[in-house]
Amino acid sequence: MRGQRILRWVSVLLLAPVMMASVAAAQQAAQPTIAVIDVQKVFREAAAIHSIRSQIDKQVATYKKEITRQENELRAKQQELSRQKTLLDPEAYRERRGEVDRRLGRLERYSQNRKRVVERAFATARTTVLKTLRAIVNEFAKEKGFTIVFRKSQFLFVSPQYEVTQEIIKRLDAKLPTVKVELPSE
């Protein structure tokens, strides 16, 4: 009996270091490896985003120029109509005034439509960047052994050792330096 107890104690003492090592290894394996990305910074600095904004700005300038030209034409028509008001009979004046008002309405709808088209084109192009960004982050995480990647905006403070934003921007710029903004044809 006493021999069996001693044998049990000896086996427990011999197995204890092995069990402790297994527990330590399991704890270490369960520890997440964390990285943090400042997505807002990526969308401020990435070459693809600059490319998108440049194309959008050019298109907005073109639309503004066309709308301003049409507004000036209509303003001139309104002034001319005001000068002719006393010369025209009331029915003719009302008819011409109605035509100018209808053209103003069409121009307003055109302007709003152009704005929606540009917003949709920007959103579509930005989605292309976001999809590529996700693929790059997944690839980077696998390559570096990260188990969790957070957005920096989720935290009040992040130690610089966890931030990988610049590396992600560099990879995104290499993989997707530009994005063609697709605007529907008129």
C-alpha positions in Angstrom: 0.0 0.0 0.0 2.7 2.4 1.0 4.6 1.4 -2.1 1.7 2.2 -4.3 1.3 5.7 -2.8 5.0 6.4 -3.3 4.7 5.1 -6.9 1.8 7.5 -7.5 3.6 10.4 -6.1 6.7 9.6 -8.1 4.6 9.4 -11.3 2.8 12.7 -10.4 6.2 14.3 -9.9 7.5 13.0 -13.1 4.4 14.0 -15.1 4.1 17.4 -13.6 6.8 19.1 -15.7 5.3 17.6 -18.9 1.8 18.7 -17.9 3.1 22.2 -17.0 4.9 22.5 -20.3 1.7 21.4 -22.2 -0.4 24.0 -20.3 2.2 26.7 -21.0 2.3 25.8 -24.7 -1.5 25.8 -24.9 -1.6 29.2 -23.2 1.1 30.6 -25.6 -0.7 29.2 -28.6 -4.0 30.8 -27.5 -2.3 34.3 -27.2 -3.5 36.3 -30.2 -0.9 38.1 -32.4 -2.4 41.6 -33.0 -1.9 44.2 -35.7 -3.6 47.6 -36.1 -4.3 49.5 -39.3 -5.4 53.1 -39.5 -7.9 52.7 -42.4 -8.6 56.4 -42.4 -4.9 57.1 -43.0 -4.9 54.5 -45.8 -7.8 56.3 -47.5 -6.0 59.6 -47.1 -2.6 58.5 -48.4 -3.1 55.7 -50.9 -2.2 56.4 -54.5 -5.4 54.8 -55.7 -7.5 57.2 -53.7 -5.6 60.1 -55.0 -6.2 58.8 -58.5 -9.9 58.5 -57.9 -10.2 62.0 -56.4 -8.3 63.5 -59.3 -10.6 61.9 -61.9 -13.7 62.9 -59.9 -12.5 66.5 -59.5 -11.9 66.8 -63.2 -15.4 65.5 -64.0 -17.0 67.7 -61.4 -15.2 70.7 -62.9 -16.6 69.7 -66.4 -20.1 69.4 -65.0 -19.9 72.7 -63.1 -18.7 74.5 -66.3 -21.6 73.1 -68.3 -24.1 74.0 -65.6 -22.7 77.5 -65.2 -22.9 78.1 -68.9 -26.6 77.0 -69.0 -27.4 79.1 -65.9 -25.9 82.2 -67.5 -27.9 81.5 -70.7 -31.1 81.3 -68.6 -30.3 84.4 -66.6 -29.8 86.3 -69.9 -33.2 85.0 -71.1 -34.8 86.0 -67.8 -33.3 89.6 -68.2 -34.4 89.8 -71.8 -37.9 88.6 -70.9 -38.1 91.2 -68.1 -37.2 94.0 -70.5 -39.8 92.7 -73.0 -42.6 92.4 -70.3 -44.2 95.7 -71.2 -44.0 95.0 -74.9 -45.5 91.5 -74.9 -49.1 90.7 -74.4 -49.7 88.9 -71.0 -50.4 85.5 -72.7 -47.1 85.6 -74.7 -45.2 86.7 -71.6 -46.7 83.9 -69.4 -45.8 81.4 -72.1 -42.2 82.6 -72.4 -41.8 82.8 -68.7 -43.1 79.2 -68.4 -40.5 78.0 -70.9 -37.7 79.6 -68.9 -39.0 78.1 -65.7 -39.2 74.7 -67.3 -35.7 75.0 -68.5 -34.6 76.0 -65.0 -36.3 72.9 -63.6 -34.6 70.7 -66.1 -31.2 72.2 -65.3 -31.8 71.7 -61.6 -32.7 68.0 -62.2 -29.6 67.6 -64.5 -27.4 69.1 -61.8 -28.8 66.8 -59.1 -28.5 63.8 -61.5 -24.8 64.6 -62.2 -24.1 64.9 -58.5 -25.7 61.4 -57.9 -23.7 59.9 -60.8 -20.4 61.3 -59.4 -21.2 60.0 -55.9 -22.0 56.5 -57.2 -18.9 56.5 -59.4 -16.8 57.5 -56.4 -18.4 54.9 -54.1 -17.8 52.1 -56.7 -14.2 53.1 -57.2 -13.7 53.3 -53.4 -15.2 49.8 -53.1 -12.6 48.5 -55.5 -9.9 49.9 -53.2 -11.5 48.5 -50.1 -11.7 45.0 -51.7 -8.1 45.1 -52.6 -7.2 46.5 -49.2 -9.0 43.5 -47.5 -7.1 41.0 -49.7 -3.8 42.7 -48.9 -4.5 42.7 -45.2 -5.5 39.0 -45.3 -2.3 38.1 -47.2 -0.2 40.3 -44.9 -1.8 38.7 -41.7 -1.1 35.2 -43.0 2.4 36.1 -44.0 3.3 37.7 -40.6 1.3 35.3 -38.5 -1.3 37.9 -37.2 -4.4 36.3 -35.7 -6.3 39.6 -35.3 -6.2 42.8 -37.3 -8.1 45.8 -35.8 -9.0 49.2 -37.2 -7.1 51.9 -35.3 -10.4 53.9 -34.9 -11.6 51.2 -32.5 -9.1 52.2 -29.8 -8.1 55.3 -27.8 -4.4 54.3 -27.8 -2.3 51.9 -29.8 1.3 51.2 -29.1 3.3 51.9 -32.3 4.7 48.3 -32.3 1.3 47.0 -33.3 0.6 49.5 -36.1 1.2 48.2 -39.6 -0.5 51.0 -41.6 2.6 52.2 -43.6 3.4 48.7 -44.8 -0.2 48.2 -45.9 -0.2 51.5 -47.8 3.1 50.5 -49.5 1.6 47.2 -50.6 -1.7 48.8 -51.7 0.2 51.4 -53.8 2.2 48.6 -55.4 -0.8 46.4 -56.1 -3.3 49.1 -57.1 -1.7 52.4 -57.9 -4.7 53.7 -59.8 -8.4 53.0 -60.2 -10.3 54.0 -63.3 -13.5 55.9 -62.3 -16.4 54.7 -64.5 -19.0 57.3 -65.2 -22.0 56.4 -67.3 -22.1 57.9 -70.7 -24.5 60.8 -71.2 
